Each structure stands twice: as C-alpha cells, then as structure tokens.
C-alpha cells in the first residue's frame, strides 16, 4: 500500500535537488575536477533549470574539459545546447564526436527526441527548402529560418505528411538524435 505522504515527497523534490546542488558545490570547492560531481550537477541543473541553456552549456563544457571517459549523454547534450544557442559549428563538432565514437552502439542513435522548443515548451516551426533527396529514408533541408546555420539538416522523406520533392518550400520542427539536428513533421509551406 502506498503512503499518504507520497505527494508531499514529490512536492519537496526541487528543494532536495537544490540541497544536493549546494552539497555538490561544497565538494567541488575541494575537488574542482571531480567528474562524477560535475556530471551530477549537470543532471540536476537540467531538471531544475530546463530553460537555462546557457548555464547548462557552461556546466556541460566544464564536465567535458574534466572528463576522462567519453560519455554519450554529455556529447549529445553539448551538441544540442550549442545548436539551440546558435553555435552551430560547435554543435556539429560534438555530434560528430558522438557519431564516430561512444554513440555508435547506442539505441538512441537514430531516434529523434528532445524537440527544439520555445521558452514555454512549445515546439517551434522553421521554414526551409528541400535541397536533396537521396532516398525515401534520407534527404537534406536548408533551414531558411536559421540564417547562420551553414549546413543542411537531415530528414526522412517517407515520414513527411506529403510526397516531398526537391525544391519544395516546407515548414518543420527540429528534434535531435545522436547524429545531430533532424527535421521532423515536414509539411508543405
């Protein structure tokens, strides 16, 4: 039987996470390069401050600089955070490192998750142009909405809402997998 205190335990979770962060910070004063503490601080920060991508990316970069063992979650989150912040070349660097190393056998390699959302958690629609279709499973989109993005975004033509052709003006959402940013929910503009 479940305790009646269960809901109040969940209400106190943010307070417990803040207390854990405080304890981790105290430990990091004495051991500033402790990889496990930095990793835990990153995970807690993501839960408590989901909209603070800049702060999250700084924590992740600190962990990356201290890490001795490659970590797929770290590389994925770094790539995702830098993409959202608009540092597309850095994003690509971390996704490339993930693609050619620790992320190869991971089950999340191909499955897009974590859509690009606004501050309210709503997915953002981007405009773009289909520039190349290699097969029904692979194509490229130039994202016209993100002007500083110099490389195309991959998408699956078979998963779109209509028969996609090269040169089509489209709208789409962006989600991330271990290969980088991917266009999802492709629709005719």
Buried (B, 14 or more C-beta within 10 A) or exposed (E): EEEEEEEEEEEEEEEEBEEBBEEBEEBBEEEEEBBEBBBBBBBBBBEBEEEEBEEBBBBBBBBBEBBEEEBBBBBBBBBBBBBBBEBBEBBBBBBBBBBEEBBEEBEBBEEBEEBBBEEEEEBEBBBBBBBEBEEEEEBBBBBBEBEEBEBBBBBBBEBBEEEBEEEBEBBBBBBBBBBBBBBBBBBEE
